[in-house]
Amino acid sequence: MYEQDKIIASHIIKVHSSASATRGENRTPVSKEENWLKRYLQYCRTECHPRLSEAAARLLQNNYVKIRQDMRLQANETGEAAAIPITVRQLEAIVRLSEALAKMKL
């Protein structure tokens, strides 16, 4: 399961890392009548495309796999089925939140 978790984590991170190519195509002009927050958000959507660095991607992937591996070991030691502490959907959410926070800090 370790290898499968690592492959899944790698795939999720690659999907988000390569998404920038498709986001820049739908540019719409922003009128001056819109408030500054709407203009700022539009600017961030069209111009700011932060992506995970290789080091950050490796860190997320390694931690995802480690958490899942630790829970499997704990379940094997106790003989009880352990709850999965992190899922693929949660990993994907962490990547999206990281990118969103990076946009806010630009």
C-alpha positions in Angstrom: 0.0 0.0 0.0 3.0 2.3 0.5 3.8 2.4 -3.2 0.1 2.9 -4.1 -0.2 5.8 -1.7 3.0 7.4 -3.1 1.7 7.1 -6.7 -1.7 8.6 -5.8 -0.1 11.5 -4.0 2.3 12.1 -6.8 -0.6 12.1 -9.3 -2.7 14.6 -7.3 0.2 17.0 -7.0 1.1 16.7 -10.7 -2.5 17.5 -11.7 -2.4 20.7 -9.7 1.1 21.6 -10.8 0.2 21.5 -14.5 -3.2 23.2 -14.2 -1.7 26.6 -14.9 -1.7 26.1 -18.7 -5.5 25.9 -18.9 -6.3 28.8 -16.5 -4.9 31.7 -18.5 -7.2 31.3 -21.5 -10.4 32.8 -20.2 -9.4 36.4 -19.7 -12.3 38.9 -19.3 -11.8 42.6 -19.1 -12.7 44.1 -15.7 -14.6 47.4 -15.8 -13.5 50.3 -13.6 -16.9 50.4 -12.0 -16.4 47.2 -10.1 -15.1 47.5 -6.7 -11.4 47.1 -5.9 -11.8 43.7 -4.3 -13.4 42.2 -7.4 -10.6 43.7 -9.5 -8.0 42.3 -7.2 -9.5 38.9 -7.3 -9.8 39.0 -11.0 -6.2 40.0 -11.3 -5.2 37.1 -9.0 -7.2 34.7 -11.1 -5.7 35.8 -14.4 -2.1 36.8 -13.5 -1.1 34.9 -10.4 -0.5 31.2 -10.8 1.6 30.0 -7.9 2.5 26.3 -8.0 4.1 24.0 -5.5 7.8 23.8 -5.7 9.4 20.4 -6.1 10.5 20.5 -2.4 7.0 21.4 -1.2 5.5 18.7 -3.4 7.9 16.1 -2.0 7.2 17.2 1.5 3.4 16.9 1.0 3.8 13.5 -0.7 6.1 12.1 2.0 3.9 13.3 4.9 0.7 11.9 3.2 2.4 8.5 2.8 3.9 8.6 6.3 0.5 9.4 8.0 -1.2 6.5 6.1 1.7 4.1 6.8 1.7 5.0 10.6 -2.0 4.3 10.8 -1.6 0.9 9.1 1.2 0.0 11.5 -0.9 1.0 14.4 -3.8 -1.0 13.1 -1.6 -4.1 12.7 -0.2 -3.7 16.3 -3.5 -3.3 18.0 -5.4 -5.7 15.7 -8.2 -3.1 15.3 -9.2 -1.4 12.1 -8.0 2.1 12.3 -9.8 5.1 10.8 -8.0 6.5 7.7 -6.6 9.8 9.0 -6.1 11.4 5.5 -7.6 10.6 2.1 -6.8 11.5 -1.4 -9.5 14.2 -1.4 -8.0 15.8 1.7 -4.5 15.8 0.1 -6.0 17.5 -3.0 -7.7 20.0 -0.7 -4.4 20.8 1.0 -2.8 21.4 -2.3 -5.6 23.8 -3.4 -5.5 25.6 -0.1 -1.8 26.0 -0.3 -2.1 27.5 -3.8 -4.9 29.8 -2.7 -2.9 31.1 0.3 0.1 31.7 -2.0 -2.1 33.8 -4.3 -3.2 35.9 -1.3 0.4 36.6 -0.3 1.6 37.6 -3.8 
